[in-house]
Amino acid sequence: MIEIGPGKGALTESLLRISQDLIAVEIDGDLARGPLAALFEKYPRARLWVADARRLEPSQWGGCHPRKFFGNLPYNVASHLIQKFAEPEWKPLISEMIFMVQKEVAERIWAVPGSKDYGYLSCICSLAFSIEKGFQVSPGAFFPRPKVESMVLRLLPRRDLLLDRESWELLKDLLSACFAHRRKTIHNNLKASRFDASWLPIAGIPPAARPEDISVEKFLTLAALISKKGLN
């Protein structure tokens, strides 16, 4: 298992009782030298890394078997981390991820076309994961008490959609261009980008549609056409 941001070890101790084959990644050196150090002394097989999870690379795991990722993700980095773990190189290393995130972030992750929360993050997560809603956690469950509600999500890497690095980068660039301005039509957004908007009707996408109304499948079709025919 891998825990992101163990903090003082409240979740970590429960995880260690299940399996000592745990890697905990903590950015705060003071926590790592304090309560976490004392906890990990009791479990010699477990490992504590003092590192920024945002800078982890797949090569650091040394080809280990897929692991379960856990964590109460800091609200300011949750979407960044989940997008990072959506990258193609991470898929073989993840069996599942169970994260607690800010409720608003969770709503953007599982949003569907036509909803106000649907956007770039929704598409990336839908392409990379099967998403299961967990339970809501109120501010009163924390100390100090935050000003936001939290949600637990379970993310399972999709094995039915495997994209290589080049295809994934093109798809990300395309989604960024399409969602650049939510109030503009998808045609006008693409006109301001490096992508040729004339491919929209061929992909079955009305040029006058808003990006938040377009399904992930349509974006995939458009990316495939662009990749096959070139950008222009």
Protein Blocks (a to p, Z undefined) as FASTA:
>chain_A
ZZehklnommmmmmmmmomcbcdddfblklmmmmmmmmmmmmmmbccddddfklgcfkln
nopacddddddddfklmmmmmmmmmpmklmmmpfbdcddddfklmmmmmpcehiakbcfk
lmmmmmmpccdddddddfklpccddfbdcddddddddfkbccdfklmmmmmmmmmmmmmp
mmbcfklmmmmmmbdfklmmmnopafkbcfklpcfklmmmmmmmmmmnojZZ
